[in-house]
Each structure stands twice: as C-alpha cells, then as structure tokens.
Amino acid sequence: MSERIPENIVICIDCSRSMYRSMFKTENGPNRLESCINALKELIKIRFEEDSFSSFAIVKFSDTAKKVLDFSNITEHLYSALGSLTFGGHSLLVEALALSIKLIIAELRKIAAKIPRILLISDGNYSKNDIDPIKIGRLAQGLNIKIDTFRIGDMSHLNILKKLSDISGGRYYYNNDIESFFKSARDFALANVKTFGSSSKTPIENPSFLRKIAADILRVQDLTKDQEQRLMQLRGEADYKKCSICFSNKDPKTKGSFYLTGRYCPNCQTPFHIHCLAAWASSQKDASLKSSGTCRCPHCFYLLKIPTEVTQLHKFRTLTGSRAQKKIGSETPEMFTASVMNINDLGEDALYNSCPVCSYIFEEGQKVVKCGNPECGTLYHIECVQKLNNGACKNCDVKINI
C-alpha cells in the first residue's frame, strides 16, 4: 500500500457570473459551477478513501472573497458547504488567493502542520481592477505554497491559471469535456503519494519561513473585550495579568509591571512576559526555532514571533555571562579543532545563516569554517576567521583552530 502525505488543501472556487455558462457547450447541460461542485465532491470522496488525514477548506470568490468553511475532514460538512455556493458578480481572483494563503499560514502556525496546497478552480477570467495575479503567485512561491489549477471553459491566449501553477510549482489541469474534468479530479485526489526521495517536511522547518509566518504576541491593550472576559473566566481575575512562566505580575528582568512587558498568545491568550518567553525559547532544543527568533506557546504550541530586540538582548546576556565565567575559571580559552566544509553539505538551513563577523549570508558552494565546539557550531567565512579577536569564536568564546 502506498504511503500518502497528508495535505491541507484550500479549495478556491470561482463563483462569478461567468460560472453560470454551460460547462462544455452542451445543450441543457450543467453550468460550470454545478460541474465543479460535482467534480469536487468526487475528489473529496476519493481523497478521504485513500487518506483520512488530509483536510479541506473552502473559499469562494466573486465581487468579494469569502471563507465558506475552515479546514475540515468531515465529508458532510464539506458537501454542505459546496452545496451552498451561488454565483454572481465579477471575479476578484487575487483577493481570493490572498485569503487562501492567510488560512494556510494560520494552520502552519499550529504544531504538526500538514503540507499546504491551494486548488484554484476558475475559467481564468478576473477583474481588471484587481491586483496583478502574478504578484500573488510570487508570494505563494516565496512561502513554498503550491497553487494547483483547474481551468474550465474555453482556452485563451492569456492563460493566467497556468502561469500561477508554473510560478508556484503546482499542477495545471485543462479540461475540454466532462470525462477529462472528472479524470483530473481523480488524479488530483490520488496525487499525494510519497515517492522515493521525497520529504513530508513542511516549509515551517525553514528558519526564514518561520520568521515570516510566526504570529505577533499581543499586548494588554490589544486584547478585545471578548478575549479579556475569556481570560478572566479561565484564569480568574487575579491571574489575568500574571505570567504563566514565572507566575508573577512583575517582570523578573525589568522589574516593571505586566502592563509594560506582558504579552498574550493570540491563539489561546496565555499570558507571559516577553523576557520570560525569550528565556523559554532559548531552552528549547529545536535549532530552527532558535535561529529564527520564534518559539511555540508553552500552552497551545502556537508559533509565536519573539520581538527582535528581546532575542538580541537575551543572547547578549547569555554570551557575556558565559564569557565572564570562562575568565574566572581559566586564563586560557578552551580550544577545539574547527572544520572547513562546503556550505551545501550542511543542509538548506545553513544558507539562511550569516557570518557573525561580516554579517553577510553564505552562498551556495562556498567553503565555510564551522566552530569545533560541539555545543556551538557557528559558521564563518574562511577569511573572516582571521579577523576574530585572539581567534575566539564570537558565540561561545572557544578558540578556533583550523
């Protein structure tokens, strides 16, 4: 039996006036929207028969884009949402794709996120007042979100759907009869087979991507009235502004009140001081999270963005503290033999790092020096190692010996 990769798929379906036309110029045949709904029901049915862990969300677009259903793997809910679709208005394609990306990012912030995809179903017509669709295609490409497209109706010289799929690395289907349309739906439903050498890892393991999608933590004044009431009910009014990490109102670093340095998880509203959250983040083992300046909420594991100035301050205190201890304990710094390596051999994440001496990122195929301290592993350009003060690593203070 084939191993399948669970996916989070946003069905982004065109419900503009042009979808009222007959599907394939057949008399008394179903219109385009009806044909799409029937094919999508078949697609969902086949996917769940083979992989019950995938989920679908539904976004419709005409004069506006609207979320019809959030991610679900309950067939009855998905069928009901599809059955509620009606048509009318113009086609705001870009607004719909932007909303679909927003739904995917919200899911990727959760723990154990699935592979994201957008399935765009349209006749390719879109409002000329809309933003250039290629721009949203580039955005999806940068976020590693594939846009698969089902084109229905007549072919045109400006095939924007194929361009969106090509840019984002998705699949493009053109259907000129009802049989090929349903065959495309079945092919897509069965396409999540894991092949030899492929990976089921999501882009969320990339530090650069983590920083892009992590949610901003909320200040006290950012909470809505409903969120305040929920907090007071769940935690008790006395704990409303008390850090869940240090269990105090007063910030242990700044000695200020919770109102100044207190923050809340936007997903579960758990309170914490930003400095306590930074300390929590540095104690975790996930290297990708550490290097991206993000962490998981201690309560619900939602992906959170730690303010840059806080992470830098925490690193500085840790670094100066470790150096002070070394000076007290020994006059001679510890020495490890460093390694000269090709950056390509260190994995994709290494390319997103920068040399702590010159601050320039590394390039593919470049030779780099890796600190020999097994607890450090900081990377340097070969020429930058010569500029280190007494040859000491800028991160762990261990002498680098090539």
C-alpha positions in Angstrom: 0.0 0.0 0.0 1.3 3.4 -1.0 2.3 5.9 1.8 0.4 9.1 1.5 1.4 12.6 2.6 -1.5 14.4 4.5 -2.2 17.8 3.0 -4.2 20.9 3.9 -5.9 22.0 0.7 -7.8 25.2 0.2 -10.4 24.8 -2.5 -10.6 28.3 -4.0 -13.6 28.3 -6.3 -14.8 30.9 -8.8 -18.4 31.9 -8.2 -18.6 34.9 -10.6 -21.3 35.4 -13.2 -19.3 33.7 -15.9 -19.6 30.4 -14.0 -23.3 30.3 -14.9 -22.4 29.4 -18.5 -22.7 25.9 -19.7 -19.7 23.8 -18.9 -18.8 22.4 -22.4 -21.3 24.0 -24.7 -23.7 21.1 -24.4 -27.4 21.9 -24.6 -29.3 21.7 -21.3 -26.1 20.5 -19.6 -24.9 21.6 -16.1 -23.4 25.0 -15.8 -19.7 25.5 -14.9 -20.3 25.9 -11.1 -22.6 22.8 -10.9 -20.0 20.7 -12.8 -17.2 22.0 -10.4 -19.2 21.1 -7.3 -19.9 17.6 -8.6 -16.2 17.0 -9.5 -15.1 18.4 -6.1 -17.4 16.0 -4.3 -15.8 13.2 -6.2 -12.3 14.5 -5.4 -13.1 14.7 -1.7 -14.6 11.3 -1.6 -11.6 9.6 -3.3 -9.1 11.5 -1.2 -10.7 10.5 2.1 -10.9 6.9 1.0 -7.2 6.9 0.5 -6.1 9.4 3.1 -8.4 10.4 6.0 -5.8 12.8 7.5 -5.9 15.4 4.7 -8.2 18.4 5.3 -10.0 20.8 3.0 -11.1 24.5 3.4 -13.4 26.3 1.0 -13.0 29.8 -0.3 -15.4 31.3 -2.8 -14.9 34.5 -4.8 -16.9 36.8 -7.0 -17.2 40.5 -6.1 -15.5 39.6 -2.8 -13.6 36.7 -1.4 -15.2 34.8 1.5 -14.2 31.8 3.6 -17.1 29.3 3.3 -15.6 26.6 5.6 -12.4 26.3 7.6 -10.2 23.2 7.4 -12.2 20.1 7.9 -12.1 16.3 7.1 -15.8 15.7 7.7 -17.3 14.8 4.3 -20.9 16.0 5.2 -19.6 19.5 6.2 -17.6 19.9 3.0 -20.5 18.7 0.8 -22.9 21.0 2.6 -20.5 24.0 2.1 -20.1 23.2 -1.6 -23.9 22.9 -2.0 -24.4 26.4 -0.6 -22.4 28.1 -3.3 -24.2 30.5 -5.6 -22.9 32.8 -8.4 -22.9 36.5 -9.2 -20.6 39.5 -9.7 -17.1 39.8 -11.0 -14.1 37.7 -10.3 -11.7 39.0 -7.7 -9.1 36.2 -8.2 -6.2 37.8 -6.3 -8.3 38.7 -3.2 -9.3 35.0 -3.0 -5.8 33.7 -3.3 -4.6 36.1 -0.6 -7.4 34.9 1.7 -6.4 31.3 0.9 -2.8 32.0 1.8 -3.9 33.6 5.0 -5.8 30.4 6.0 -2.8 28.3 5.2 -0.5 30.4 7.3 -2.9 30.2 10.3 -2.7 26.4 10.0 1.1 26.3 9.6 1.5 28.1 12.9 0.0 25.1 14.6 2.0 22.1 15.7 2.4 19.2 13.3 1.2 21.2 10.3 0.4 19.4 7.1 1.7 20.1 3.6 -0.2 23.2 2.2 -1.8 23.5 -1.2 -4.3 25.8 -3.0 -6.6 24.2 -5.5 -7.9 27.1 -7.7 -10.9 26.3 -9.9 -11.9 29.0 -12.4 -12.5 29.8 -16.1 -9.5 32.2 -15.9 -11.5 35.4 -16.1 -10.7 38.0 -13.5 -11.5 41.7 -12.8 -9.1 44.1 -14.5 -9.4 46.3 -11.4 -7.8 43.5 -9.3 -4.0 43.3 -8.5 -1.8 41.5 -11.0 -2.2 37.8 -10.2 1.5 37.2 -10.9 2.3 39.1 -7.7 0.3 36.7 -5.6 1.9 33.8 -7.5 5.3 35.1 -6.5 4.1 35.5 -2.9 3.0 31.8 -2.8 6.3 30.8 -4.3 8.2 32.6 -1.6 6.1 30.9 1.1 6.5 27.5 -0.7 2.8 27.1 -1.2 1.9 25.4 -4.4 -1.1 26.6 -6.4 -2.8 23.8 -8.4 -5.3 25.0 -11.0 -8.3 23.5 -12.8 -9.1 25.6 -15.9 -12.6 25.2 -17.3 -14.3 26.6 -20.3 -12.5 27.9 -23.5 -8.8 28.4 -23.7 -7.5 31.9 -24.1 -4.1 33.3 -25.2 -3.6 34.8 -21.7 -3.6 31.6 -19.5 -3.2 33.2 -16.1 -4.0 29.9 -14.3 -1.2 28.0 -15.9 1.2 30.9 -15.1 0.2 30.7 -11.4 0.8 27.0 -11.3 4.2 27.3 -13.1 5.4 30.0 -10.8 4.4 28.2 -7.6 5.4 24.7 -8.7 1.8 23.4 -8.7 -0.1 21.2 -11.2 -2.2 22.6 -14.0 -5.2 20.8 -15.5 -7.1 21.9 -18.6 -10.4 20.1 -19.3 -12.3 20.2 -22.6 -15.0 17.6 -21.8 -16.8 16.3 -18.7 -14.9 13.0 -18.8 -11.5 14.7 -18.6 -12.7 17.0 -15.9 -13.6 14.2 -13.6 -10.4 12.4 -14.5 -8.4 15.5 -13.4 -10.3 15.4 -10.1 -9.5 11.8 -9.5 -5.8 12.4 -10.5 -5.5 15.2 -8.0 -7.3 13.2 -5.3 -4.7 10.4 -5.6 -1.6 12.6 -6.2 -0.4 12.8 -2.6 1.6 9.6 -2.8 5.1 9.8 -1.2 7.7 8.9 -3.8 11.3 7.8 -3.2 13.5 10.6 -2.1 10.6 12.9 -1.4 10.1 14.5 2.0 6.9 15.1 4.0 8.5 18.0 5.8 6.7 21.3 5.7 8.4 24.6 4.9 7.8 25.5 8.5 11.1 23.9 9.3 13.0 26.6 7.4 14.1 29.4 9.8 13.5 32.2 7.2 9.9 30.9 6.6 9.3 30.5 10.4 10.0 34.2 10.9 7.7 35.2 8.1 4.6 33.4 9.3 5.0 33.5 13.1 2.2 35.4 14.9 2.9 38.6 16.8 2.2 38.3 20.5 -0.5 40.6 21.9 -0.1 43.5 24.4 -2.6 44.0 27.2 -4.2 46.8 25.2 -4.5 44.6 22.1 -7.0 42.2 23.7 -10.6 42.5 22.6 -13.3 42.6 25.3 -14.3 39.0 24.5 -10.7 37.9 25.0 -10.5 39.8 28.3 -13.6 38.1 29.5 -12.5 34.7 28.5 -9.2 35.2 30.3 -10.9 36.3 33.5 -13.2 33.3 33.4 -10.4 30.7 32.6 -7.7 32.0 34.9 -9.5 34.0 37.5 -9.4 37.8 37.7 -6.3 37.7 39.9 -4.3 35.8 37.3 -5.5 37.9 34.4 -2.1 39.8 34.2 0.2 37.2 35.7 2.9 35.5 33.6 2.3 31.7 33.1 6.1 31.1 33.1 7.3 32.9 36.2 3.9 33.1 37.9 4.3 36.8 38.7 3.0 40.1 37.7 6.4 41.8 37.9 8.9 41.2 35.1 11.9 39.4 36.6 14.3 41.2 34.1 13.0 44.8 34.0 11.1 44.7 37.4 8.3 46.5 35.5 4.6 45.7 35.7 2.9 43.2 33.4 1.2 46.1 31.5 4.6 47.2 30.2 6.2 43.9 29.2 3.3 41.4 29.4 2.1 39.7 26.2 -0.6 37.2 25.3 -0.6 34.3 22.8 -3.1 35.3 20.1 -4.4 31.8 19.8 -5.1 30.8 23.4 -4.5 34.1 25.3 -1.9 32.6 27.7 -0.1 35.5 29.4 3.7 35.8 29.8 6.4 38.4 30.0 8.4 38.8 26.7 11.7 38.2 28.5 10.3 35.0 30.1 9.1 33.8 26.7 12.6 34.5 25.2 14.2 32.5 28.0 11.7 29.7 27.4 12.6 29.8 23.7 16.3 29.5 24.3 15.8 26.5 26.5 14.2 24.5 23.6 16.1 22.0 21.5 14.7 22.9 18.1 17.5 24.6 16.2 15.3 26.0 13.5 13.1 27.8 16.1 16.1 29.2 17.9 17.8 30.6 14.8 14.5 32.1 13.5 13.6 34.0 16.7 10.4 32.2 17.2 9.0 29.7 19.7 6.0 27.6 20.5 3.4 28.8 23.0 4.1 26.9 26.2 0.3 26.2 26.5 -1.1 25.5 23.0 2.2 25.2 20.9 1.1 28.0 18.5 4.0 29.5 16.6 4.9 32.9 18.1 7.4 35.6 17.0 9.6 37.0 19.7 10.5 40.7 19.2 14.0 41.0 17.6 15.2 43.4 20.3 14.3 40.9 23.1 16.0 38.0 21.4 19.2 40.0 20.8 19.2 41.2 24.4 18.8 37.7 25.7 21.6 36.4 23.5 23.9 39.2 24.6 23.3 38.5 28.3 23.9 34.8 27.8 27.0 35.4 25.8 28.5 38.0 28.3 27.6 35.7 31.2 29.4 32.7 29.6 32.5 34.8 28.9 32.7 36.1 32.4 32.5 32.6 33.8 35.4 31.5 31.5 37.6 34.4 32.6 37.0 33.4 36.2 37.7 29.8 35.7 40.7 29.9 33.3 43.1 32.3 31.7 43.5 30.1 28.6 40.4 29.7 26.5 39.3 26.2 25.6 40.4 25.0 22.1 38.7 22.8 19.5 39.7 21.9 16.0 37.4 23.6 13.6 36.2 22.1 10.3 36.4 23.6 6.8 33.3 22.4 5.0 31.2 23.1 1.9 28.0 25.0 2.9 25.9 22.7 0.7 26.9 19.8 2.9 25.3 21.4 5.9 21.7 21.5 4.7 19.4 24.1 3.4 19.0 25.9 6.8 22.7 26.8 6.8 22.2 29.0 3.7 19.9 31.2 5.7 22.6 31.9 8.4 25.1 34.8 8.2 28.7 35.1 9.3 28.9 36.8 12.7 32.0 38.7 11.6 30.8 40.4 8.4 27.1 39.7 8.7 26.9 38.5 5.1 24.9 35.4 4.3 26.6 32.3 2.8 26.3 31.4 -0.8 25.8 28.0 -2.4 29.1 26.0 -2.9 31.0 28.3 -0.6 33.7 27.0 1.8 33.0 27.8 5.4 34.6 27.2 8.8 32.5 25.6 11.5 33.4 26.1 15.1 34.7 22.9 16.6 32.7 23.3 19.9 30.0 20.6 19.6 27.6 22.8 21.6 28.2 25.7 19.2 28.8 25.0 15.5 28.8 28.7 14.5 29.7 29.2 10.8 32.3 31.7 9.4 33.7 32.7 6.1 37.2 31.4 5.9 38.7 34.9 5.5 36.6 36.2 8.5 38.1 33.7 10.9 41.4 35.7 10.6 39.6 38.7 11.9 38.4 37.1 15.2 39.8 38.6 18.4 42.5 36.2 19.5 40.9 33.5 17.3 37.9 33.2 19.8 34.5 32.2 18.5 32.1 35.2 18.8 29.4 32.9 20.0 31.0 30.5 22.6 34.4 32.2 23.1 36.2 28.9 22.3 39.5 29.4 20.4 39.0 28.3 16.7 42.0 26.2 15.5 41.9 25.3 11.8 
